[in-house]
Amino acid sequence: MPPNFNGKPPAIPPGSTVLVTGANGYIGSHIADQLIQAGYLVRGTSRDTTKTSWMTEMFDQKYGKGKFEAVVVEDMAESGAFDEACKGVSGVAHVASVLTFDPDPNKVIPAVVKGAVNAATSAAKQTSVKRFVYTSSSSAITAPKPNVEFTISTDNWNNEDVEAAWKPPPYGPERAWSTYGASKMQAEQEMWGFVKNHNPGFVLNAVLPNANMGEILSDKQPASTGAWVKFVYNGNLDAVKDVPPQWMVNVKDTARLHVAALLNPEVENERILAFAHPYNWNDILAVLRKIYPDKTFPMDIKNEPRDLSKLDNSREATLLKAFGRPGFTGLEETVRENTKGL
């Protein structure tokens, strides 16, 4: 069912093709799914076709053949990498990134920045492309700061992680998250600079998700942050003990916000915050005990900190209403979707 933008026509005509890079990932697969539901065709990139074969099979069964097309982009940092993939598309969602969590900034940041610039450059060559959405991250604004009260704004940039990432070696594992955050911030800033300097024929928006949770479409895909709730469900708190409290968001809402950024005629040149509700692992445990009263879960974590940051996500909640949603999906529904079938 297509979203309703107050009766206004979408920025991209229904039935046209949207390119989703990194389509086989946790967020990318949901963006593809939501786009097809909204009446669009999806061309999805991965490094090789084995990574998207499950998507072709799933979407063929779910929606009929021809809704999803898989293409290969072996190295997004190679000049012209997205030239062929962008031909004939009306919109681009650039989701692909480097998720190795290598602490060496030289092995992560240049590839992420170059990949984003390459996608934008290829899109700008096509007069058909009207919208470009960059999948940024909450870490482009700030790293989590447990038990610290502060305000998050779309005017903020995470310069702290950039400074930490580019400090001289040694590159210990403690630098991995800073390097990831720096890669997302520097790539997003490069996107806004690209639009300013090149004045392409498309509108740029960025979506900045915090911790994505919820349904995992297939066990054949990397679950990313979607695996966190599964770890807790299985009693493996050690797997998440180093993940600080922050804000969660249902991955479907993140995908819907990408679709809004692609289609909503009123969304232009915006940083969209995909932050639904603050949480910590004790909150997740409480929800799991409620949903599965017959299952034994670990004891609560003693003195677990909380995310005390404040932000206004009313704009994003309103954007979600175009999809027939009441706003952001709650934690309980999200955890229920995340553990379905376990």
Secondary structure, 3 states (H helix, E strand, C coil): CCCCECCECCCCCCCCEEEEECCCCHHHHHHHHHHHHCCCEEEEEECCHHHCHHHHHHHHHHHCCCCEEEEECCCCCCCCCCHHHHCCCCEEEECCCCCCCCCCHHHCHHHHHHHHHHHHHHHHCCCCCCEEEEECCHHHCCCCCCCCCCECCCCCCCHHHHHHHCCCCCCCHHHHHHHHHHHHHHHHHHHHHHHHHHCCCCEEEEEEECEEECCCCCCCCCCCCHHHHHHHHCCCHHHCCCCCCEEEEEHHHHHHHHHHHHHCCCCCCCEEEECCEEECHHHHHHHHHHHCCCCCCCCCCCCCCCCCCECCCHHHHHHHHCCCCCCCCCHHHHHHHHCCCC
